[in-house]
């Protein structure tokens, strides 16, 4: 341990209460809002089909092969579906548990590096950072990856500084699970960070010391079997997954997700809100970063900066960018911020203008959130959004007041007040899911389909891959005039007839040879399919942004 921090019984009680509050914050609302398109529907439907088919090796989406991601999230969701049923709570549970686990690992690692209180602050910063919370309560692959990367980085460094080689087994296990969560980044990113750390610190023995045979065996025992089995059953998996979905996805704009190089730079501090104000003080002369207490602490700082910097640079250089990619950058920044907040609280000196940065963040963010809510009417119910924002903003405004009131007299009280404000802030904004999710889900349309469905009907969707439609109906969906991410699976024999062109579908629709339930977005897509407005449908209902049309040959 590099430095200690006082820790009273009152502080321990508070930490237990805060941890329980965080667990409730993450878990309690998971089933209260519908799955959002496209990602949440996709990662719920694949495990649903695994359960239905009994095939847990070859992932399928809308009943065609889908190889864009490894299988760990699918397996976890399938297990939760069997325990809790096929619902939103079960679909989001594994990422949420990974988020809580990542915060706990961050806290434990921080305690090893900077002392118990610093570690607990780092865990609180992680759990209540806005981007971390959002990604941790969605059914996507980024939070499982973040958790296992965090575990890998923490266990590697702990094994190194403690000289406990057995901890390298945990490092290899975490890397294996990171690979199963999202592919080769699970070894590429830790490998790059460790390599640069060795070069900078000249810890040359680290080229050999981590080569722990039991750990290496464990790595391959955990992650290799699935890759071997899926390649054996699907010879084209290797090229699609490793060449197209790794190399080509990283180096080309094939997925249409190009953003400029600097795209992630503002996203990192934005992701740490409401704790972003503690990043600038890290550059001050009295900070943990600029004034480490020992050579050991200096090396720890280098490791954390590399952890964040390599991941940020890696994804910034990619031609495919999505905001959740940078979530693994947040735990190392939370560790540095937590250590610095602990130092400020211990000395009673909030250096680097921390109080003023907090005040500026509160005013700017509060004003920005209110303005965004007022201007959101085109997309969501702006009055509901404003009410939710106004529930969260006071907690943000209270953070600088807490430092001003408690900072010099009782650093522990200031830290506890900051943690409570952050929890209340995230709890307040959590209600936005109930406003946003209904505008980005297929649940209403699927429920309309389920009411209208008769045996023999074919469910179809026009010009979109509607992931949640398959999940909420439990049925295969004909994809008209659009293949999208199903292009690979759509080219296989088992997909024949399920991906017609617009003209081919209209011929079947008008001929009456099949009974159809068609889901089409109102406005442009409906007008594109039926330019004169004549559908020939026997019935039609509205479901959110969609129209659900029924055409049966036995109904004129």
ChimeraX attribute file (.defattr): number of C-alpha atoms within 10 A of each C-alpha:
attribute: neighborCount
match mode: 1-to-1
recipient: residues
	/A:1	15
	/A:2	16
	/A:3	15
	/A:4	15
	/A:5	16
	/A:6	10
	/A:7	12
	/A:8	10
	/A:9	8
	/A:10	9
	/A:11	15
	/A:12	12
	/A:13	11
	/A:14	14
	/A:15	18
	/A:16	11
	/A:17	12
	/A:18	17
	/A:19	19
	/A:20	11
	/A:21	16
	/A:22	20
	/A:23	16
	/A:24	13
	/A:25	21
	/A:26	25
	/A:27	18
	/A:28	11
	/A:29	16
	/A:30	23
	/A:31	15
	/A:32	13
	/A:33	18
	/A:34	25
	/A:35	31
	/A:36	23
	/A:37	19
	/A:38	15
	/A:39	16
	/A:40	22
	/A:41	26
	/A:42	26
	/A:43	24
	/A:44	30
	/A:45	29
	/A:46	30
	/A:47	30
	/A:48	25
	/A:49	24
	/A:50	20
	/A:51	16
	/A:52	10
	/A:53	11
	/A:54	10
	/A:55	12
	/A:56	18
	/A:57	19
	/A:58	20
	/A:59	22
	/A:60	22
	/A:61	24
	/A:62	27
	/A:63	22
	/A:64	22
	/A:65	22
	/A:66	22
	/A:67	24
	/A:68	19
	/A:69	18
	/A:70	25
	/A:71	22
	/A:72	20
	/A:73	26
	/A:74	26
	/A:75	19
	/A:76	16
	/A:77	25
	/A:78	25
	/A:79	17
	/A:80	20
	/A:81	21
	/A:82	12
	/A:83	10
	/A:84	14
	/A:85	13
	/A:86	20
	/A:87	17
	/A:88	23
	/A:89	24
	/A:90	22
	/A:91	34
	/A:92	25
	/A:93	24
	/A:94	25
	/A:95	27
	/A:96	26
	/A:97	19
	/A:98	20
	/A:99	28
	/A:100	24
	/A:101	19
	/A:102	28
	/A:103	28
	/A:104	22
	/A:105	23
	/A:106	30
	/A:107	29
	/A:108	19
	/A:109	28
	/A:110	29
	/A:111	25
	/A:112	20
	/A:113	24
	/A:114	25
	/A:115	22
	/A:116	23
	/A:117	26
	/A:118	31
	/A:119	29
	/A:120	25
	/A:121	28
	/A:122	33
	/A:123	28
	/A:124	28
	/A:125	31
	/A:126	29
	/A:127	32
	/A:128	29
	/A:129	25
	/A:130	22
	/A:131	22
	/A:132	28
	/A:133	23
	/A:134	20
	/A:135	22
	/A:136	31
	/A:137	26
	/A:138	22
	/A:139	29
	/A:140	22
	/A:141	24
	/A:142	24
	/A:143	30
	/A:144	28
	/A:145	31
	/A:146	30
	/A:147	29
	/A:148	27
	/A:149	28
	/A:150	29
	/A:151	24
	/A:152	28
	/A:153	24
	/A:154	24
	/A:155	22
	/A:156	23
	/A:157	19
	/A:158	19
	/A:159	19
	/A:160	18
	/A:161	13
	/A:162	11
	/A:163	12
	/A:164	11
	/A:165	18
	/A:166	14
	/A:167	22
	/A:168	26
	/A:169	24
	/A:170	20
	/A:171	28
	/A:172	27
	/A:173	25
	/A:174	27
	/A:175	30
	/A:176	26
	/A:177	23
	/A:178	28
	/A:179	26
	/A:180	24
	/A:181	26
	/A:182	20
	/A:183	21
	/A:184	16
	/A:185	18
	/A:186	22
	/A:187	18
	/A:188	14
	/A:189	18
	/A:190	21
	/A:191	14
	/A:192	15
	/A:193	20
	/A:194	19
	/A:195	15
	/A:196	16
	/A:197	22
	/A:198	15
	/A:199	11
	/A:200	13
	/A:201	12
	/A:202	10
	/A:203	12
	/A:204	13
	/A:205	10
	/A:206	15
	/A:207	11
	/A:208	8
	/A:209	13
	/A:210	20
	/A:211	14
	/A:212	16
	/A:213	11
	/A:214	13
	/A:215	20
	/A:216	17
	/A:217	13
	/A:218	18
	/A:219	21
	/A:220	13
	/A:221	13
	/A:222	17
	/A:223	20
	/A:224	14
	/A:225	12
	/A:226	18
	/A:227	15
	/A:228	13
	/A:229	12
	/A:230	19
	/A:231	17
	/A:232	12
	/A:233	11
	/A:234	14
	/A:235	10
	/A:236	13
	/A:237	20
	/A:238	17
	/A:239	12
	/A:240	16
	/A:241	20
	/A:242	16
	/A:243	13
	/A:244	17
	/A:245	18
	/A:246	16
	/A:247	12
	/A:248	17
	/A:249	20
	/A:250	19
	/A:251	13
	/A:252	15
	/A:253	15
	/A:254	14
	/A:255	15
	/A:256	11
	/A:257	13
	/A:258	15
	/A:259	16
	/A:260	12
	/A:261	14
	/A:262	12
	/A:263	15
	/A:264	22
	/A:265	13
	/A:266	9
	/A:267	15
	/A:268	20
	/A:269	20
	/A:270	16
	/A:271	23
	/A:272	27
	/A:273	23
	/A:274	26
	/A:275	26
	/A:276	20
	/A:277	23
	/A:278	27
	/A:279	19
	/A:280	15
	/A:281	23
	/A:282	23
	/A:283	15
	/A:284	16
	/A:285	13
	/A:286	18
	/A:287	22
	/A:288	25
	/A:289	22
	/A:290	14
	/A:291	14
	/A:292	17
	/A:293	12
	/A:294	11
	/A:295	10
	/A:296	14
	/A:297	19
	/A:298	17
	/A:299	15
	/A:300	21
	/A:301	20
	/A:302	16
	/A:303	22
	/A:304	22
	/A:305	18
	/A:306	21
	/A:307	27
	/A:308	20
	/A:309	15
	/A:310	17
	/A:311	21
	/A:312	20
	/A:313	16
	/A:314	15
	/A:315	19
	/A:316	20
	/A:317	15
	/A:318	19
	/A:319	20
	/A:320	21
	/A:321	23
	/A:322	12
	/A:323	14
	/A:324	20
	/A:325	20
	/A:326	25
	/A:327	25
	/A:328	23
	/A:329	24
	/A:330	22
	/A:331	31
	/A:332	26
	/A:333	26
	/A:334	31
	/A:335	29
	/A:336	26
	/A:337	27
	/A:338	29
	/A:339	29
	/A:340	26
	/A:341	28
	/A:342	27
	/A:343	22
	/A:344	23
	/A:345	24
	/A:346	17
	/A:347	14
	/A:348	18
	/A:349	16
	/A:350	23
	/A:351	20
	/A:352	19
	/A:353	15
	/A:354	22
	/A:355	21
	/A:356	14
	/A:357	18
	/A:358	23
	/A:359	20
	/A:360	15
	/A:361	22
	/A:362	23
	/A:363	15
	/A:364	12
	/A:365	18
	/A:366	20
	/A:367	13
	/A:368	12
	/A:369	19
	/A:370	19
	/A:371	13
	/A:372	15
	/A:373	21
	/A:374	15
	/A:375	14
	/A:376	15
	/A:377	13
	/A:378	7
	/A:379	11
	/A:380	17
	/A:381	15
	/A:382	17
	/A:383	13
	/A:384	17
	/A:385	26
	/A:386	19
	/A:387	16
	/A:388	21
	/A:389	23
	/A:390	17
	/A:391	16
	/A:392	23
	/A:393	23
	/A:394	16
	/A:395	23
	/A:396	25
	/A:397	20
	/A:398	20
	/A:399	26
	/A:400	24
	/A:401	17
	/A:402	18
	/A:403	25
	/A:404	15
	/A:405	12
	/A:406	18
	/A:407	23
	/A:408	16
	/A:409	13
	/A:410	15
	/A:411	22
	/A:412	21
	/A:413	17
	/A:414	25
	/A:415	23
	/A:416	18
	/A:417	19
	/A:418	25
	/A:419	20
	/A:420	19
	/A:421	23
	/A:422	26
	/A:423	23
	/A:424	21
	/A:425	26
	/A:426	25
	/A:427	21
	/A:428	19
	/A:429	20
	/A:430	21
	/A:431	20
	/A:432	17
	/A:433	19
	/A:434	16
	/A:435	18
	/A:436	17
	/A:437	18
	/A:438	18
	/A:439	17
	/A:440	17
	/A:441	24
	/A:442	30
	/A:443	25
	/A:444	18
	/A:445	23
	/A:446	22
	/A:447	15
	/A:448	21
	/A:449	23
	/A:450	16
	/A:451	9
	/A:452	16
	/A:453	17
	/A:454	13
	/A:455	6
	/A:456	10
	/A:457	15
	/A:458	19
	/A:459	25
	/A:460	22
	/A:461	20
	/A:462	23
	/A:463	20
	/A:464	16
	/A:465	23
	/A:466	22
	/A:467	25
	/A:468	27
	/A:469	29
	/A:470	27
	/A:471	28
	/A:472	23
	/A:473	20
	/A:474	17
	/A:475	16
	/A:476	18
	/A:477	23
	/A:478	24
	/A:479	26
	/A:480	22
	/A:481	18
	/A:482	18
	/A:483	19
	/A:484	13
	/A:485	14
	/A:486	22
	/A:487	14
	/A:488	16
	/A:489	19
	/A:490	22
	/A:491	14
	/A:492	11
	/A:493	9
	/A:494	12
	/A:495	16
	/A:496	10
	/A:497	13
	/A:498	20
	/A:499	21
	/A:500	18
	/A:501	17
	/A:502	16
	/A:503	12
	/A:504	13
	/A:505	21
	/A:506	15
	/A:507	12
	/A:508	14
	/A:509	20
	/A:510	14
	/A:511	10
	/A:512	15
	/A:513	11
	/A:514	15
	/A:515	21
	/A:516	23
	/A:517	27
	/A:518	23
	/A:519	30
	/A:520	24
	/A:521	19
	/A:522	15
	/A:523	11
	/A:524	11
	/A:525	15
	/A:526	18
	/A:527	14
	/A:528	13
	/A:529	18
	/A:530	13
	/A:531	11
	/A:532	8
	/A:533	10
	/A:534	9
	/A:535	18
	/A:536	14
	/A:537	18
	/A:538	13
	/A:539	14
	/A:540	17
	/A:541	15
	/A:542	16
	/A:543	19
	/A:544	16
	/A:545	16
	/A:546	19
	/A:547	18
	/A:548	24
	/A:549	23
	/A:550	23
	/A:551	23
	/A:552	20
	/A:553	14
	/A:554	8
	/A:555	11
	/A:556	9
